[in-house]
Amino acid sequence: MINKWLLLICAFALISGCSKTKQEDVIAEVGDRKLTREEFRKQTGIAFDSLTKEQSFPILAEWVDLAMLEQEVASSNLRNDPALVRKEREIVAQFYRAVLLSRQPVPVITDSLVTEYYNVHQTEFKRPSDSYLIEGFYCESEDSLKAFRRALERADTSKLKSGFVIWEGKWLAAASDLDPPVLAGVRSVQPGGLTPVVPFAEGYRLIRLHEVYPEGSQLGLEAVRGEIRERLLTEQSQRRQERWESDLRNRYQPKIMGEAK
């Protein structure tokens, strides 16, 4: 009898110890959902105790929001609605399709491909209206951008490296694409020149004019190189998707019963 009671006491102590350890392992709880350290590691690939509170808080907050939402969806019987279930599958499919496509080889657009495309499609690059090859710079401070303009005239771009002035890139713009103050500034300078600093959005803008293309003029390769790259990237990405979808069909051989009826 004594051995029996001793065994029961030991078993109870063991169970209590396991429960305590298990409870201490829980790092977040929402309704009937619990997140343990091990589940956190599986979901994030990071050990919970290796993170500071500031690092772990956004992850835990995201888990809490999702756990609340999932339980509310379950209690509301939303998954009993066929239309909502179809919509959920559609959204999930779009997400995984994007992930799988992103793992396909990225199209390589070489200079030779760009040149070949230009030679074949030259007639497409005649301007229907006056156009300008421009380069843009943006800054929230008017005085700072004016100082940058003076420095740029001396070929000093150190403020760009510091990130104080934002380089917007170089692009071809039709006259109708430009705001009236910018267009007036572009028309007032010669190629290579800088426009006055003008208000733009929440700050100010400076434009450098590289080339002018009057209506009906033929654009050179350098002016449209970026546009051609975008076209080729779009075309090759579309072909990549078509090849991937064809490969899926070959591997899984889809059939719809009664399709011929």
C-alpha distance (Angstrom), angle and dihedral (degrees) to the residues before:
residue distance angle dihedral
M1 . . .
I2 3.77 . .
N3 3.79 91.1 .
K4 3.81 90.3 49.9
W5 3.82 93.3 53.8
L6 3.81 90.9 43.7
L7 3.78 89.7 52.8
L8 3.82 91.9 49.9
I9 3.82 91.9 49.2
C10 3.80 92.0 49.5
A11 3.80 91.4 47.5
F12 3.81 91.3 49.9
A13 3.80 90.9 49.5
L14 3.80 90.6 49.4
I15 3.80 92.8 49.4
S16 3.81 91.6 46.5
G17 3.80 90.5 50.0
C18 3.82 91.9 50.8
S19 3.82 91.9 48.0
K20 3.78 90.9 49.8
T21 3.80 92.1 50.1
K22 3.79 90.7 46.4
Q23 3.80 92.4 49.9
E24 3.79 91.7 48.7
D25 3.80 88.3 52.0
V26 3.83 91.2 61.1
I27 3.81 110.6 96.7
A28 3.81 100.1 176.1
E29 3.79 136.2 18.4
V30 3.79 131.4 -170.0
G31 3.80 119.7 173.7
D32 3.78 105.7 -51.4
R33 3.82 93.3 -17.4
K34 3.80 122.2 100.4
L35 3.79 128.1 -173.5
T36 3.79 115.6 -152.9
R37 3.76 129.0 -166.3
E38 3.80 90.3 -107.6
E39 3.81 93.0 51.6
F40 3.80 89.3 47.4
R41 3.81 89.7 54.2
K42 3.83 92.2 47.8
Q43 3.80 92.9 48.9
T44 3.81 97.9 43.9
G45 3.80 105.1 22.1
I46 3.81 88.3 -127.7
A47 3.80 130.0 105.9
F48 3.81 108.5 -116.7
D49 3.80 94.4 -138.8
S50 3.81 91.1 54.2
L51 3.82 90.3 66.7
T52 3.77 129.7 79.3
K53 3.81 119.7 -126.2
E54 3.79 89.6 -103.7
Q55 3.81 90.8 53.8
S56 3.81 97.3 44.3
F57 3.81 98.3 42.2
P58 3.86 97.5 76.0
I59 3.82 90.3 48.6
L60 3.80 92.8 48.8
A61 3.81 91.8 45.1
E62 3.81 89.8 53.3
W63 3.83 90.5 49.3
V64 3.82 91.1 49.3
D65 3.81 92.9 50.4
L66 3.80 91.6 49.2
A67 3.80 93.6 45.1
M68 3.81 91.2 52.3
L69 3.80 91.8 46.9
E70 3.82 93.8 47.9
Q71 3.81 92.0 51.1
E72 3.79 91.8 46.9
V73 3.81 90.1 50.6
A74 3.81 89.8 50.7
S75 3.81 94.3 47.4
S76 3.81 91.0 47.4
N77 3.83 92.1 53.3
L78 3.81 90.3 -131.0
R79 3.79 91.2 150.5
N80 3.80 89.2 64.0
D81 3.81 88.4 68.5
P82 3.85 107.4 91.8
A83 3.81 92.9 -156.1
L84 3.81 91.9 54.7
V85 3.80 92.1 45.4
R86 3.82 90.4 53.3
K87 3.80 90.5 48.4
E88 3.81 90.9 50.2
R89 3.81 91.2 51.5
E90 3.80 90.0 48.2
I91 3.82 92.8 52.6
V92 3.82 92.7 45.3
A93 3.82 90.2 47.9
Q94 3.81 91.5 51.8
F95 3.79 90.6 51.0
Y96 3.81 95.4 49.3
R97 3.80 91.6 42.3
A98 3.81 88.9 56.6
V99 3.82 91.1 47.8
L100 3.81 93.6 49.0
L101 3.80 92.9 46.0
S102 3.80 90.7 49.8
R103 3.81 87.7 59.7
Q104 3.78 92.6 58.0
P105 3.84 118.2 98.4
V106 3.79 110.6 -77.4
P107 3.82 113.9 -117.7
V108 3.81 113.2 -106.9
I109 3.80 114.0 -140.7
T110 3.80 107.5 -161.1
D111 3.80 126.8 -166.5
S112 3.80 89.6 -113.7
L113 3.82 90.7 56.9
V114 3.81 90.3 50.4
T115 3.79 92.1 49.4
E116 3.80 92.4 47.2
Y117 3.81 91.4 50.2
Y118 3.81 91.0 49.8
N119 3.80 92.9 50.5
V120 3.81 91.8 51.7
H121 3.84 96.3 43.5
Q122 3.79 102.9 35.7
T123 3.79 93.8 127.9
E124 3.81 89.5 61.9
F125 3.77 90.4 63.9
K126 3.77 99.3 64.5
R127 3.77 109.5 116.8
P128 3.82 116.4 -117.2
S129 3.83 88.8 -160.6
D130 3.81 140.2 9.3
S131 3.81 109.9 -59.2
Y132 3.77 136.6 -175.5
L133 3.79 133.3 -152.5
I134 3.79 101.7 -140.8
E135 3.79 142.0 171.8
G136 3.80 120.8 -147.0
F137 3.82 135.1 -149.4
Y138 3.81 125.8 -173.5
C139 3.80 134.2 -165.6
E140 3.81 134.6 164.5
S141 3.82 91.8 -136.0
E142 3.81 120.0 68.6
D143 3.81 94.0 -158.9
S144 3.81 91.6 48.9
L145 3.80 92.2 50.7
K146 3.79 91.1 48.2
A147 3.81 89.1 52.2
F148 3.81 88.7 48.7
R149 3.81 89.5 51.0
R150 3.81 90.4 55.5
A151 3.81 89.9 47.9
L152 3.80 91.4 47.8
E153 3.78 89.9 56.0
R154 3.81 85.2 60.8
A155 3.84 90.2 47.2
D156 3.83 89.8 -110.1
T157 3.83 109.7 146.5
S158 3.82 98.4 163.9
K159 3.81 92.2 120.8
L160 3.78 89.2 59.2
K161 3.79 89.7 58.0
S162 3.78 90.8 52.7
G163 3.81 90.6 53.6
F164 3.80 92.3 -124.4
V165 3.80 91.8 119.4
I166 3.81 116.7 41.2
W167 3.79 119.5 -135.1
E168 3.81 107.2 -141.7
G169 3.78 95.8 -167.3
K170 3.77 135.5 -116.2
W171 3.79 122.2 -70.6
L172 3.79 146.1 154.8
A173 3.79 113.2 -107.7
A174 3.78 130.9 -173.5
A175 3.79 116.2 -135.2
S176 3.82 89.1 -110.5
D177 3.83 90.4 57.1
L178 3.81 94.7 61.2
D179 3.79 127.9 82.5
P180 3.83 111.7 -113.0
P181 3.86 95.0 -108.7
V182 3.83 91.5 49.1
L183 3.81 92.1 45.1
A184 3.80 91.0 50.1
G185 3.79 89.9 50.3
V186 3.81 93.0 48.4
R187 3.79 91.8 49.7
S188 3.80 91.0 50.1
V189 3.83 96.0 60.9
Q190 3.79 137.2 61.4
P191 3.84 122.9 -120.5
G192 3.79 107.8 -71.6
G193 3.80 92.0 29.4
L194 3.81 130.5 117.9
T195 3.79 124.5 -125.1
P196 3.79 122.8 -133.5
V197 3.81 115.9 -88.3
V198 3.82 108.2 -92.4
P199 3.83 133.5 -174.8
F200 3.80 114.2 -94.3
A201 3.84 129.6 173.4
E202 3.82 107.2 -46.5
G203 3.79 93.8 -18.4
Y204 3.79 142.7 12.2
R205 3.77 138.1 -64.0
L206 3.78 136.6 -147.7
I207 3.81 123.0 -166.4
R208 3.80 130.0 -160.2
L209 3.80 113.8 -157.2
H210 3.81 114.0 -141.4
E211 3.80 103.8 171.0
V212 3.79 141.7 -4.2
Y213 3.81 121.6 -140.2
P214 3.82 113.0 -169.2
E215 3.78 119.9 -150.0
G216 3.83 111.2 -70.3
S217 3.81 95.2 18.0
Q218 3.79 122.3 134.6
L219 3.80 114.2 -115.3
G220 3.79 116.7 -132.4
L221 3.79 122.8 -127.3
E222 3.81 94.8 -101.5
A223 3.79 91.8 55.6
V224 3.79 93.4 55.1
R225 3.81 101.4 30.8
G226 3.82 92.3 105.6
E227 3.81 92.8 47.4
I228 3.81 91.5 49.5
R229 3.81 91.4 50.1
E230 3.80 89.4 53.6
R231 3.80 91.5 49.3
L232 3.80 92.9 48.9
L233 3.80 92.2 45.6
T234 3.80 90.3 52.4
E235 3.81 92.4 47.8
Q236 3.80 94.8 46.9
S237 3.80 92.4 44.5
Q238 3.80 89.2 53.4
R239 3.81 91.4 49.7
R240 3.81 89.9 47.2
Q241 3.81 89.7 54.3
E242 3.81 91.8 47.8
R243 3.83 91.3 50.9
W244 3.80 90.8 48.6
E245 3.81 92.8 50.1
S246 3.82 90.5 47.2
D247 3.80 89.7 51.1
L248 3.81 90.5 51.5
R249 3.79 90.9 53.2
N250 3.79 92.2 48.3
R251 3.80 92.1 50.7
Y252 3.81 99.1 42.9
Q253 3.83 100.9 30.7
P254 3.83 96.8 -148.5
K255 3.82 117.4 -146.8
I256 3.79 130.9 -172.4
M257 3.78 110.3 -157.9
G258 3.78 113.1 -125.9
E259 3.81 91.0 13.1
A260 3.81 91.6 140.9
K261 3.81 93.9 57.1
